[in-house]
Amino acid sequence: MSANTHIPAYNSQQAAEPPASLVVHSQSQVLELGYASGQSFRLPFEFLRVYSPSAEVVGHGPGQEVLQVGKRGVGLQGLEPVGLYAVKPTFSDGHASGIFSWGYLRWLADHQAALWQDYLDRLAAAGASRDPDPNAPPTPSASGCASHGKTPTAKIESI
């Protein structure tokens, strides 16, 4: 984490209210979380991709994190309910192994500004970019449609 920001560690044991709705805004590339209290949060797809809780991103232990580069413009091709506790997005770069629990999504929303700045700081320190490499081979297209599927606790829709 950046020396200028303090971001509390995510606590997977802390209970979190499930969102009442999840809206995939394809054009603006954000996932909107709506809560029964009236609160709502908008999480950009790129932000979700670079903070995916998958082993591909966070590794299998401390110090094994993999800085995600070239993810500007990544899309969300699907959002699948996982039981009563999470969703599993499928991103346009083929990444589909992260399971975002309600608690993790809320933690991302609560610390979005600091997490984003930390990501930008880490990119700069690595001399890396958010922009995709124009010489990279195309990524496989993942299938799925974000406009279908409901969980008992959150309606998922795409607009």
VENSUL-V414243 format. One record per pair of residues at least 12 apart in sequence whose C-alpha atoms are under 8 Angstrom apart, sorted by the first residue. I is the first residue (numbers start at 0). GAP is how many residues later the second one is. If there is no record, write none. Layout:
# VENSUL-V414243
I GAP
I GAP
This chain:
# VENSUL-V414243
0 117
0 121
1 115
1 116
1 119
1 120
4 109
4 113
5 108
6 104
6 107
6 108
9 94
9 97
11 91
11 92
13 89
14 88
15 86
15 87
15 90
16 85
16 86
17 17
17 67
17 84
17 85
17 135
17 136
18 14
18 15
18 16
18 17
18 83
18 134
18 135
19 13
19 14
19 15
19 16
19 133
19 134
19 135
20 12
20 13
20 14
20 132
20 133
20 134
20 135
21 12
21 132
21 133
21 134
21 135
22 132
22 133
22 134
22 135
22 136
23 122
23 123
23 132
23 133
23 134
23 135
24 133
24 134
25 49
25 50
25 132
25 133
26 132
28 15
28 16
28 44
28 46
28 47
29 12
29 13
29 14
29 15
30 12
30 13
30 14
40 68
41 67
42 66
42 69
44 29
44 30
44 31
45 25
45 26
45 27
45 28
45 29
46 69
48 22
48 25
48 42
49 17
49 18
49 19
49 21
51 46
51 47
51 48
52 45
52 46
52 47
53 43
53 44
53 45
54 43
66 55
66 56
68 54
68 59
68 60
68 61
68 62
68 63
69 59
69 60
69 61
69 62
69 63
70 59
70 60
70 61
71 58
71 59
71 60
73 17
73 18
73 19
74 16
74 17
74 18
75 13
75 14
75 15
75 16
75 70
76 12
76 13
76 14
76 15
76 65
76 66
76 67
76 68
76 69
77 12
77 13
77 65
77 66
77 67
77 68
77 69
78 65
78 66
78 67
78 77
79 66
79 69
80 68
80 69
80 70
81 17
82 68
83 67
83 68
83 69
84 16
84 17
85 13
85 14
85 15
85 16
86 12
86 13
86 14
86 15
87 12
89 52
89 53
89 54
90 51
91 47
91 49
91 50
92 46
92 47
92 48
92 49
93 45
93 46
93 47
93 48
145 12
146 12
